[in-house]
């Protein structure tokens, strides 16, 4: 008659569990430890990937922010150039107006000088005024 509660081995030692079940239990413990080790390695790998993805997301966000800044700079540069172009065109018109005014003034002065030269020549052609004798 076989007793399922106790087992005696070849050396005559009494065991609470039959040897077959004890071996199965040890095997199950080993498999569980192996599985647990694999799960721990898997968790480390997943954690590493999550850290890597977070780092890449952070870098992507930084690059996105940089790109938005450059886009804003380009937009403001375009606006600045357009505004500067209009300012320079207005300045050019003012300077051209001043140039035309100065040319007209120069022409007037040249004409006045010519008239004064004619008057000087006409006066020089006249007889000299008597000196106080």
FIFI-978095 format. One record per atom (N, C-alpha, C, O, CB): x, y, z. Coordinates in steps of 0.05 Angstrom, whole numbers. Glycine has a CB too. Example, Ala and Ser with C-alpha at 12.3 -4.5 7.8 and 13.67 -1.06 7.14 Angstrom:
REM residues 2
- 264	-114	156
- 246	-90	156
- 264	-66	156
- 285	-66	169
- 226	-89	181
- 257	-45	142
- 273	-21	143
- 258	1	157
- 268	23	161
- 282	-12	114
END
This chain:
REM residues 133
- 17	-23	0
- 0	0	0
- 18	25	0
- 37	27	16
- -19	0	24
- 11	42	-18
- 28	66	-21
- 15	90	-7
- -9	94	-10
- 32	73	-52
- 30	104	8
- 20	127	23
- 28	152	8
- 51	157	2
- 32	128	52
- 7	169	1
- 12	193	-15
- 22	216	3
- 32	236	-8
- -13	202	-29
- 20	214	29
- 29	236	46
- 58	235	53
- 71	255	57
- 12	235	72
- 69	211	54
- 97	207	62
- 111	190	42
- 98	173	28
- 100	196	90
- 137	193	40
- 153	176	21
- 180	170	34
- 191	187	49
- 157	191	-6
- 190	147	29
- 216	139	40
- 234	134	16
- 227	119	-2
- 214	113	58
- 258	146	17
- 276	143	-6
- 294	119	-2
- 290	103	17
- 293	168	-10
- 313	115	-20
- 331	91	-20
- 348	91	5
- 357	69	14
- 348	91	-44
- 354	114	17
- 371	115	40
- 354	113	66
- 365	113	88
- 386	142	41
- 329	110	62
- 311	106	85
- 303	131	99
- 294	131	121
- 325	89	105
- 306	153	85
- 298	179	96
- 268	184	90
- 258	177	68
- 315	203	86
- 254	194	109
- 226	200	107
- 222	227	95
- 234	247	104
- 212	197	134
- 205	229	75
- 199	255	61
- 169	260	63
- 153	241	62
- 209	255	31
- 161	285	65
- 133	293	67
- 120	290	39
- 96	284	37
- 130	322	77
- 136	294	18
- 125	294	-9
- 138	272	-24
- 162	267	-20
- 129	322	-23
- 123	258	-42
- 136	237	-58
- 158	249	-75
- 157	273	-82
- 115	223	-76
- 179	234	-81
- 202	243	-96
- 194	254	-123
- 206	275	-132
- 222	221	-99
- 176	242	-137
- 167	251	-163
- 155	279	-161
- 161	297	-177
- 147	232	-176
- 138	282	-141
- 125	309	-138
- 146	329	-128
- 144	353	-136
- 102	307	-118
- 165	321	-112
- 186	339	-103
- 203	348	-127
- 211	371	-129
- 204	325	-81
- 209	329	-145
- 225	336	-169
- 209	356	-186
- 220	375	-197
- 233	311	-185
- 183	350	-190
- 166	367	-206
- 165	395	-193
- 165	415	-207
- 138	355	-208
- 163	395	-166
- 162	421	-152
- 188	436	-155
- 187	461	-160
- 156	416	-122
- 211	423	-153
- 237	436	-157
- 239	446	-186
- 249	468	-191
- 260	417	-151
- 230	430	-205
- 230	438	-233
- 213	462	-237
- 220	481	-252
- 221	414	-251
- 189	462	-225
- 171	485	-227
- 184	510	-215
- 181	532	-226
- 144	479	-214
- 198	507	-192
- 211	530	-179
- 233	540	-198
- 236	565	-201
- 224	521	-152
- 249	522	-210
- 269	531	-229
- 257	545	-253
- 268	566	-262
- 286	507	-239
- 236	534	-264
- 223	547	-287
- 212	574	-279
- 213	594	-294
- 200	529	-298
- 201	576	-255
- 190	601	-245
- 212	622	-242
- 209	645	-249
- 175	597	-218
- 235	613	-231
- 258	632	-228
- 268	640	-255
- 275	664	-259
- 280	618	-212
- 270	622	-274
- 279	628	-302
- 259	648	-314
- 267	668	-326
- 281	603	-319
- 233	642	-311
- 213	660	-322
- 215	688	-309
- 213	708	-323
- 185	648	-318
- 218	688	-283
- 220	714	-268
- 245	729	-278
- 243	754	-281
- 222	708	-238
- 267	715	-282
- 291	728	-292
- 286	740	-320
- 295	763	-326
- 315	708	-293
- 273	725	-337
- 267	734	-364
- 249	758	-363
- 252	777	-378
- 255	712	-381
- 229	758	-346
- 210	780	-343
- 226	805	-333
- 221	827	-343
- 187	774	-323
- 244	801	-314
- 260	824	-305
- 277	836	-327
- 278	860	-330
- 278	815	-281
- 290	818	-343
- 305	828	-366
- 288	842	-386
- 295	863	-397
- 320	805	-380
- 264	831	-391
- 245	844	-409
- 237	871	-399
- 235	890	-414
- 220	826	-413
- 231	873	-373
- 224	898	-361
- 246	919	-363
- 241	942	-369
- 216	895	-331
- 271	910	-359
- 294	928	-363
- 296	937	-392
- 301	961	-397
- 320	914	-355
- 292	919	-410
- 293	926	-439
- 271	946	-446
- 276	966	-459
- 291	901	-457
- 247	941	-436
- 224	959	-441
- 230	986	-428
- 225	1007	-441
- 198	947	-430
- 241	986	-404
- 247	1011	-391
- 268	1027	-407
- 266	1051	-410
- 258	1006	-362
- 288	1012	-417
- 308	1025	-434
- 296	1037	-459
- 303	1060	-467
- 330	1005	-442
- 278	1023	-472
- 264	1033	-496
- 247	1057	-489
- 246	1077	-504
- 248	1012	-509
- 233	1056	-466
- 216	1079	-458
- 234	1103	-453
- 227	1125	-462
- 200	1072	-433
- 256	1099	-440
- 275	1122	-435
- 284	1133	-462
- 286	1158	-466
- 299	1113	-418
- 291	1115	-480
- 301	1124	-507
- 279	1139	-522
- 285	1160	-533
- 310	1099	-523
- 255	1129	-522
- 233	1142	-535
- 227	1169	-522
- 222	1189	-536
- 207	1125	-535
- 228	1171	-496
- 224	1196	-482
- 246	1216	-490
- 241	1240	-495
- 224	1192	-451
- 271	1207	-491
- 293	1224	-499
- 289	1234	-527
- 293	1258	-533
- 320	1209	-496
- 282	1216	-545
- 277	1224	-573
- 254	1244	-575
- 254	1262	-591
- 272	1199	-591
- 233	1239	-559
- 210	1258	-559
- 218	1285	-550
- 210	1305	-560
- 187	1247	-542
- 235	1286	-529
- 245	1311	-519
- 262	1326	-540
- 259	1350	-544
- 262	1307	-493
- 280	1311	-553
- 296	1323	-575
- 279	1332	-597
- 283	1354	-609
- 317	1303	-585
- 258	1317	-604
- 240	1324	-626
- 226	1350	-618
- 222	1368	-635
- 220	1302	-632
- 217	1352	-593
- 203	1376	-584
- 222	1400	-585
- 214	1422	-593
- 192	1372	-556
- 247	1396	-577
- 267	1418	-579
- 271	1427	-607
- 272	1451	-613
- 293	1410	-566
- 274	1408	-626
- 278	1415	-654
- 253	1429	-665
- 255	1447	-681
- 284	1389	-670
- 230	1420	-657
- 205	1432	-666
- 204	1461	-656
- 196	1479	-671
- 180	1416	-655
- 211	1465	-631
- 211	1493	-620
- 231	1510	-635
- 226	1533	-641
- 218	1492	-590
- 255	1498	-641
- 275	1513	-656
- 265	1520	-684
- 268	1543	-693
- 301	1496	-658
- 252	1501	-697
- 242	1506	-724
- 221	1527	-723
- 219	1544	-741
- 230	1480	-736
- 204	1527	-703
- 183	1548	-701
- 196	1575	-697
- 187	1595	-708
- 164	1542	-678
- 218	1576	-681
- 232	1601	-677
- 244	1611	-703
- 243	1635	-709
- 254	1597	-656
- 257	1593	-718
- 268	1601	-744
- 246	1611	-763
- 250	1630	-778
- 284	1578	-756
- 224	1597	-763
- 202	1605	-780
- 192	1633	-773
- 187	1650	-790
- 178	1585	-779
- 190	1639	-747
- 183	1666	-738
- 203	1686	-746
- 197	1709	-754
- 178	1666	-707
- 229	1679	-743
- 250	1697	-751
- 249	1703	-780
- 251	1727	-789
- 278	1686	-743
- 244	1683	-797
- 242	1687	-825
- 218	1704	-832
- 220	1722	-850
- 240	1660	-840
- 196	1700	-819
- 172	1716	-824
- 177	1745	-816
- 170	1763	-831
- 148	1705	-809
- 190	1749	-793
- 195	1777	-785
- 216	1789	-803
- 215	1813	-808
- 204	1777	-755
- 235	1773	-812
- 256	1784	-830
- 243	1793	-856
- 250	1814	-867
- 278	1763	-836
- 224	1777	-866
- 210	1785	-891
- 194	1810	-887
- 194	1828	-904
- 191	1762	-900
- 180	1812	-864
- 165	1836	-858
- 184	1860	-855
- 178	1882	-865
- 149	1833	-832
- 207	1856	-842
- 226	1877	-838
- 237	1887	-865
- 238	1911	-870
- 250	1868	-821
- 243	1868	-883
- 253	1876	-909
- 233	1891	-925
- 239	1911	-939
- 262	1851	-925
- 208	1882	-924
- 186	1897	-938
- 183	1925	-927
- 182	1944	-942
- 159	1881	-936
- 183	1927	-900
- 180	1954	-888
- 205	1971	-895
- 201	1995	-901
- 178	1951	-857
- 228	1959	-894
- 253	1974	-900
- 253	1983	-929
- 262	2005	-935
- 278	1957	-894
- 243	1967	-947
- 241	1974	-975
- 224	1999	-979
- 231	2017	-993
- 230	1950	-992
- 201	1999	-965
- 183	2022	-967
- 196	2047	-955
- 193	2069	-966
- 156	2017	-954
- 210	2043	-933
- 224	2066	-921
- 245	2077	-940
- 247	2102	-943
- 237	2058	-895
- 260	2060	-953
- 282	2069	-971
- 270	2081	-996
- 281	2101	-1007
- 299	2045	-979
- 247	2070	-1005
- 234	2083	-1029
- 225	2111	-1022
- 227	2129	-1038
- 211	2065	-1038
- 213	2114	-998
- 204	2141	-989
- 228	2160	-987
- 226	2183	-995
- 189	2139	-962
- 250	2150	-975
- 274	2167	-973
- 284	2174	-1000
- 293	2197	-1004
- 295	2152	-957
- 284	2155	-1018
- 294	2161	-1046
- 276	2182	-1059
- 286	2200	-1072
- 293	2135	-1063
- 250	2181	-1055
- 232	2201	-1066
- 238	2228	-1054
- 239	2249	-1068
- 202	2194	-1062
- 243	2229	-1028
- 249	2255	-1015
- 275	2266	-1026
- 277	2290	-1031
- 252	2251	-984
- 295	2249	-1029
- 321	2258	-1039
- 319	2267	-1068
- 331	2287	-1075
- 342	2235	-1037
- 303	2253	-1084
- 299	2262	-1112
- 285	2289	-1113
- 291	2306	-1129
- 283	2241	-1128
- 265	2293	-1095
- 251	2319	-1094
- 271	2340	-1086
- 271	2362	-1098
- 228	2318	-1073
- 288	2335	-1066
- 308	2354	-1058
- 328	2360	-1080
- 336	2383	-1084
- 323	2345	-1032
- 336	2339	-1095
- 354	2342	-1117
- 342	2361	-1139
- 355	2378	-1149
- 361	2315	-1130
- 316	2356	-1145
- 303	2373	-1165
- 302	2402	-1155
- 306	2421	-1171
- 275	2363	-1171
- 296	2406	-1129
- 296	2433	-1118
- 323	2446	-1120
- 325	2470	-1127
- 286	2433	-1089
- 344	2431	-1113
- 371	2442	-1114
- 380	2448	-1142
- 394	2467	-1147
- 391	2423	-1100
- 372	2431	-1162
- 378	2436	-1190
- 365	2462	-1199
- 377	2478	-1213
- 370	2412	-1207
- 340	2465	-1191
- 325	2490	-1198
- 339	2514	-1186
- 342	2535	-1198
- 295	2488	-1190
- 347	2512	-1161
- 361	2534	-1147
- 388	2539	-1161
- 395	2563	-1165
- 366	2527	-1117
- 403	2518	-1169
- 428	2521	-1183
- 423	2536	-1209
- 438	2555	-1216
- 441	2494	-1188
- 403	2527	-1224
- 397	2540	-1250
- 391	2570	-1245
- 400	2587	-1261
- 373	2526	-1264
- 375	2576	-1224
- 368	2603	-1218
- 393	2620	-1211
- 396	2642	-1220
- 348	2604	-1195
- 411	2608	-1195
- 436	2622	-1188
- 454	2626	-1212
- 467	2647	-1214
- 450	2607	-1166
- 456	2606	-1229
- 472	2609	-1254
- 461	2632	-1271
- 476	2648	-1282
- 473	2582	-1270
- 435	2633	-1273
- 422	2654	-1289
- 427	2681	-1276
- 433	2701	-1290
- 391	2649	-1291
- 425	2683	-1249
- 430	2708	-1235
- 459	2716	-1238
- 465	2740	-1242
- 423	2704	-1205
- 478	2696	-1236
- 506	2702	-1240
- 511	2713	-1268
- 526	2733	-1272
- 523	2678	-1235
- 498	2701	-1288
- 502	2710	-1315
- 492	2739	-1318
- 505	2756	-1331
- 487	2692	-1336
- 469	2745	-1306
- 458	2772	-1308
- 476	2792	-1294
- 481	2814	-1303
- 429	2773	-1295
- 487	2784	-1270
- 505	2801	-1256
- 531	2806	-1272
- 542	2828	-1272
- 511	2790	-1228
- 541	2785	-1285
- 565	2788	-1302
- 559	2808	-1325
- 576	2824	-1331
- 574	2760	-1313
- 536	2805	-1337
- 529	2824	-1358
- 528	2853	-1348
- 537	2871	-1361
- 502	2816	-1371
- 516	2856	-1324
- 514	2882	-1312
- 542	2893	-1306
- 548	2917	-1311
- 497	2882	-1287
- 560	2876	-1295
- 587	2885	-1289
- 601	2893	-1315
- 615	2913	-1315
- 602	2862	-1275
- 598	2877	-1337
- 610	2884	-1362
- 599	2910	-1373
- 613	2926	-1385
- 607	2861	-1382
- 573	2913	-1370
- 561	2938	-1380
- 571	2962	-1365
- 576	2983	-1376
- 530	2936	-1378
- 573	2959	-1339
- 583	2981	-1323
- 613	2986	-1328
- 622	3009	-1328
- 579	2975	-1293
- 628	2965	-1334
- 656	2968	-1339
- 660	2982	-1367
- 680	2996	-1371
- 671	2941	-1338
- 642	2977	-1384
- 644	2989	-1411
- 637	3019	-1410
- 645	3034	-1428
- 625	2975	-1431
- 624	3027	-1390
- 617	3056	-1387
- 642	3071	-1379
- 662	3059	-1371
- 595	3060	-1367
- 640	3096	-1382
- 663	3112	-1375
- 668	3111	-1345
- 649	3109	-1329
- 660	3141	-1384
- 692	3112	-1339
- 698	3111	-1310
- 688	3137	-1297
- 687	3158	-1309
- 728	3108	-1306
- 681	3134	-1273
- 671	3157	-1258
- 695	3175	-1251
- 717	3166	-1246
- 657	3147	-1231
- 689	3201	-1252
- 711	3219	-1246
- 720	3215	-1217
- 704	3211	-1198
- 702	3248	-1251
- 745	3216	-1213
- 756	3214	-1187
- 755	3241	-1174
- 754	3261	-1189
- 784	3202	-1187
- 755	3244	-1150
- 752	3269	-1135
- 773	3290	-1140
- 787	3296	-1121
- 751	3264	-1107
- 778	3301	-1164
- 797	3321	-1170
- 786	3347	-1171
- 800	3367	-1176
- 811	3316	-1195
END
